[in-house]
Amino acid sequence: MARRIDVTGAGGLRLAAWEFADPPKPEAEPPGAESGAPGVLLLHGLMGRASHWASTARWLAGRHRAVALDQRGHGRSEKPPEAAYTREAYVEDAEAAVEQLGLAPVVLVGHAMGALTAWQLAAKRPELVRGLVICDMRASALGAASQREWADWFRSWPVPFASLADVRKWFGEDDPWVERPSPARGDFYAEVMHEREDGWRPVFEPQHMLSSRETWVYDAHWEELAQVRCPTLVVRGVDGELGRAEAQEMVRVLPRGEYAEVPDAGHLAHYDLPGAWRGAVSPFLDGLLGD
């Protein structure tokens, strides 16, 4: 089951939010279970979409109302002009989703760019957020060289792809950024393609993705991290983009920070190894329910 719920984001933008399982029924809770479990909003990373959270959302639905948001320019949400991809707009979109869906006080779970959106919202509106999970997002500035590398990478994509099999092969094996074959990475990118007359192309505009990234890649985000008052779990895939030293420094900066690793996982830990991801996150969520 996948149920779409329309959300009105910043500037009146139409956003698509998704439930991938029925929320828990109060009468179905076991004796002694905590009632009033917090809602969860799942925020994908750059180029992602809500469906990348489907496995996590179904798992969470045992105790939480879990909703995944297609952020602006992604998935089934509207694609506004290039100037609309500001940090403020992304945060306001997430804020609107929490309020319009009645999820507060919410647990925000974000991957990469979605994690940055989550902790910026937690710093801005602490009364809305009960807990926060940050998955593989750096707080340090990445700089101009990183942005140039991404622009070059987008230009290297052999679009249009003739088939989804070609998408999976290129992103899972042939992409120069792939260090070793990764079928899960191929599947991840296959989910963000749609078929056009000339073949398969991304559902997003690459220039919009670069514009989105440009609004945060040049800046560090430690100050905002320090303003997050709720319990926060920093999760990294051992082979991901967030190094252990930086992750542990993020935990130190956070007033109520905790740390977890997903062994054998890379940047897409939640998608690549969902069982190990659940194992890393479960103790933190159990602790929130015990607060």
Secondary structure, 3 states (H helix, E strand, C coil): CCEEEEEECHHHCEEEEEECCCCCCHHHCCCCCCCCCCCEEEECCCCCCHHHHHHHHHHHCCCCCEEEEECCCCCCCCCCCHHHCCHHHHHHHHHHHHHHCCCCCEEEEEECHHHHHHHHHHHHCHHHEEEEEEECCCCCCCCHHHHHHHHHHHHHCCCCECCHHHHHHHHHHHCCCCCCCCHHHHHHHHCCEEEECCEEEECCCHHHHHHHHHCCCCCCCHHHHHCCCCCEEEEEECCCCCCHHHHHHHHHHCCCEEEEEECCCCCCHHHHCHHHHHHHHHHHHHHHHHC
